[in-house]
Amino acid sequence: MHKSREHRLRPSRVTAVFEDGALSFILARGATLEELSGRLADLGQGHNGRPVAITVKFGSSSRKSRLSPDPV
């Protein structure tokens, strides 16, 4: 049997906590800190100002192995 590995990149997730609630969103692949800052500023306009806490979970690559038969 032939082993094939599939690589997947998990997305980065941002959670911003405001005084009136929290929002979570996926950060676009290749996004810069400037783009993240702009997104948080935009969200803050609808949530009474700046976030009181921000959590970023950066994406990582994961390998998924699957078995496939050898080609005939």
TORFI-210190 format. One record per residue (C-alpha): residue number from 1; residue in one letter; chain; x, y, z. Coordinates in nm, 4 decimals, m for minus. Each point is the difference from the previous one (the first is absolute). Layout:
<r resi="NUM" resn="A" chain="A" u="X" v="Y" w="Z"/>
...
***
This chain:
<r resi="1" resn="M" chain="A" u="0.0000" v="0.0000" w="0.0000"/>
<r resi="2" resn="H" chain="A" u="0.1067" v="0.3508" w="m0.0744"/>
<r resi="3" resn="K" chain="A" u="m0.0240" v="0.2705" w="0.2638"/>
<r resi="4" resn="S" chain="A" u="m0.1062" v="0.3455" w="m0.1074"/>
<r resi="5" resn="R" chain="A" u="0.0285" v="0.2996" w="0.2277"/>
<r resi="6" resn="E" chain="A" u="m0.2272" v="0.2962" w="m0.0281"/>
<r resi="7" resn="H" chain="A" u="0.1103" v="0.3293" w="0.1539"/>
<r resi="8" resn="R" chain="A" u="m0.2613" v="0.2443" w="0.1206"/>
<r resi="9" resn="L" chain="A" u="0.0441" v="0.3417" w="0.1516"/>
<r resi="10" resn="R" chain="A" u="m0.2307" v="0.0742" w="0.2875"/>
<r resi="11" resn="P" chain="A" u="m0.1254" v="0.3585" w="m0.0039"/>
<r resi="12" resn="S" chain="A" u="0.1009" v="0.2543" w="0.2628"/>
<r resi="13" resn="R" chain="A" u="m0.2850" v="0.1043" w="0.2300"/>
<r resi="14" resn="V" chain="A" u="m0.0341" v="0.3355" w="0.1762"/>
<r resi="15" resn="T" chain="A" u="m0.2261" v="0.0627" w="0.2985"/>
<r resi="16" resn="A" chain="A" u="m0.0572" v="0.3589" w="0.1049"/>
<r resi="17" resn="V" chain="A" u="m0.1706" v="0.0664" w="0.3331"/>
<r resi="18" resn="F" chain="A" u="m0.1832" v="0.3310" w="0.0368"/>
<r resi="19" resn="E" chain="A" u="m0.1776" v="0.1331" w="0.3083"/>
<r resi="20" resn="D" chain="A" u="m0.3346" v="m0.0905" w="m0.1568"/>
<r resi="21" resn="G" chain="A" u="0.0910" v="m0.3399" w="m0.1503"/>
<r resi="22" resn="A" chain="A" u="0.2521" v="m0.2031" w="m0.1956"/>
<r resi="23" resn="L" chain="A" u="0.0534" v="m0.0709" w="m0.3686"/>
<r resi="24" resn="S" chain="A" u="0.2020" v="m0.2730" w="m0.1642"/>
<r resi="25" resn="F" chain="A" u="0.1129" v="m0.0104" w="m0.3620"/>
<r resi="26" resn="I" chain="A" u="0.2406" v="m0.1757" w="m0.2342"/>
<r resi="27" resn="L" chain="A" u="0.3067" v="0.2017" w="m0.0915"/>
<r resi="28" resn="A" chain="A" u="0.0706" v="m0.0015" w="m0.3728"/>
<r resi="29" resn="R" chain="A" u="0.3059" v="m0.1978" w="m0.1021"/>
<r resi="30" resn="G" chain="A" u="0.2951" v="0.2361" w="m0.0376"/>
<r resi="31" resn="A" chain="A" u="m0.1732" v="0.2841" w="0.1855"/>
<r resi="32" resn="T" chain="A" u="0.2286" v="0.2603" w="0.1537"/>
<r resi="33" resn="L" chain="A" u="m0.0159" v="0.1483" w="0.3488"/>
<r resi="34" resn="E" chain="A" u="m0.1107" v="0.3251" w="m0.1628"/>
<r resi="35" resn="E" chain="A" u="m0.2982" v="m0.1792" w="m0.1583"/>
<r resi="36" resn="L" chain="A" u="m0.0844" v="m0.1666" w="0.3307"/>
<r resi="37" resn="S" chain="A" u="0.0179" v="0.3369" w="0.1767"/>
<r resi="38" resn="G" chain="A" u="m0.2313" v="0.1551" w="m0.2592"/>
<r resi="39" resn="R" chain="A" u="m0.2518" v="m0.2814" w="0.0355"/>
<r resi="40" resn="L" chain="A" u="0.0001" v="0.0354" w="0.3785"/>
<r resi="41" resn="A" chain="A" u="m0.0446" v="0.3785" w="m0.0294"/>
<r resi="42" resn="D" chain="A" u="m0.2981" v="m0.0519" w="m0.2329"/>
<r resi="43" resn="L" chain="A" u="m0.1567" v="m0.2482" w="0.2413"/>
<r resi="44" resn="G" chain="A" u="0.0620" v="0.2363" w="0.2914"/>
<r resi="45" resn="Q" chain="A" u="m0.2158" v="0.2700" w="m0.1592"/>
<r resi="46" resn="G" chain="A" u="m0.3060" v="m0.2190" w="0.0533"/>
<r resi="47" resn="H" chain="A" u="0.1009" v="m0.1216" w="0.3464"/>
<r resi="48" resn="N" chain="A" u="0.0651" v="0.3070" w="0.2125"/>
<r resi="49" resn="G" chain="A" u="0.3696" v="0.0447" w="m0.0767"/>
<r resi="50" resn="R" chain="A" u="0.3143" v="m0.2062" w="0.0104"/>
<r resi="51" resn="P" chain="A" u="0.0109" v="m0.3656" w="0.1025"/>
<r resi="52" resn="V" chain="A" u="0.0945" v="m0.0726" w="0.3604"/>
<r resi="53" resn="A" chain="A" u="0.1678" v="m0.3272" w="m0.1040"/>
<r resi="54" resn="I" chain="A" u="0.1141" v="m0.1626" w="m0.3237"/>
<r resi="55" resn="T" chain="A" u="0.0973" v="m0.3620" w="m0.0518"/>
<r resi="56" resn="V" chain="A" u="0.1617" v="m0.1248" w="m0.3201"/>
<r resi="57" resn="K" chain="A" u="0.0404" v="m0.3717" w="m0.0635"/>
<r resi="58" resn="F" chain="A" u="0.2337" v="m0.0285" w="m0.2940"/>
<r resi="59" resn="G" chain="A" u="m0.0700" v="m0.2700" w="m0.2541"/>
<r resi="60" resn="S" chain="A" u="0.2293" v="m0.2929" w="m0.0374"/>
<r resi="61" resn="S" chain="A" u="0.0477" v="m0.2628" w="m0.2590"/>
<r resi="62" resn="S" chain="A" u="m0.1317" v="m0.3412" w="0.0733"/>
<r resi="63" resn="R" chain="A" u="0.0658" v="m0.3203" w="m0.1793"/>
<r resi="64" resn="K" chain="A" u="m0.2733" v="m0.2369" w="m0.0825"/>
<r resi="65" resn="S" chain="A" u="0.1173" v="m0.3406" w="m0.1082"/>
<r resi="66" resn="R" chain="A" u="m0.2116" v="m0.2307" w="m0.2042"/>
<r resi="67" resn="L" chain="A" u="0.0721" v="m0.3344" w="m0.1505"/>
<r resi="68" resn="S" chain="A" u="m0.0492" v="m0.0483" w="m0.3680"/>
<r resi="69" resn="P" chain="A" u="0.0704" v="m0.3069" w="m0.2104"/>
<r resi="70" resn="D" chain="A" u="0.3057" v="m0.0093" w="m0.2222"/>
<r resi="71" resn="P" chain="A" u="m0.0797" v="0.0898" w="m0.3600"/>
<r resi="72" resn="V" chain="A" u="m0.0343" v="m0.3025" w="m0.2256"/>
***
